[in-house]
């Protein structure tokens, strides 16, 4: 079976396959119930955040910018560092997740300190997530956590997270989307996304969890 032309969002393409196989399809916006507030994973996550330096009453924004796809999906390091500095100046706690890194920027750090099984609880404890085009962004959106997904070499029309909590940021350049795993030039697509704009979008209606 040839893929539809023009290409659909991957969710819709998978559902087309399910329909052709006789399946019944309905909702096209994924939903996942967050772990209850008194669940042990939520307690463990809160303890990790406190140990990392999260302060009571402050907005917490997760920064998850690793990508198994390749470095072309990753926001340049200096942009991540600048975002963390802006968040700190605004009274917001930025917390690094996954494979993200920050060169001396003021940020909390949970890289390597959590467990994959804690990810739903962790995404339910933070107020917003900044992420590359990766599965973590989809999980956050399904949980109802505000997520700002940064797109560069890939196409948000095909793989952007869905849901009221999801937002997409991209910097249009002639070579995007290229779908390269490694950028052969100066990474203009993701380098052109301004940290101040990302912070502004992340602070629009951050999630309120039980």
C-alpha angles and dihedrals in degrees: 000000000000117000116256119268120253091032117250129219107285091246090058093045092053090049090051087057090049091050092049088053090054098260123144113237129192130144114052097186111079117231129191125180112235118236111268116269091249094047114125091240090057090050091049092048093050089051091051091050092049091048089051090054105263110161126222114258097014125120110252120208119190117218111205110168105149118114130188087205090074143275093289088079094052123097108239113266095243090054091052091049092049091050091053091050092050091048091050091050089051092053093254124133111228112198122195115227136181114355096338118131136189128200102229095315119148101260140129114247128218095156106138092357100092133056130241089241089061094057097098090048092046093050088049092053098052124075097224142356131221109201145160121240096294141120093266089067091055092048092051092049092049089052091051096248115144106255130185110196118200114215126194121138095019132063120253089202087068105035112013116133114257130223142074091281095055127097131175129212124190136161109222115231128162094249097053129132093034098145090218116152092212122033110234093202135034098310092247096171098062096025087060094060106101118226091220090058091048092052092048092053093045091055094054106108098333114205121276110208130191 
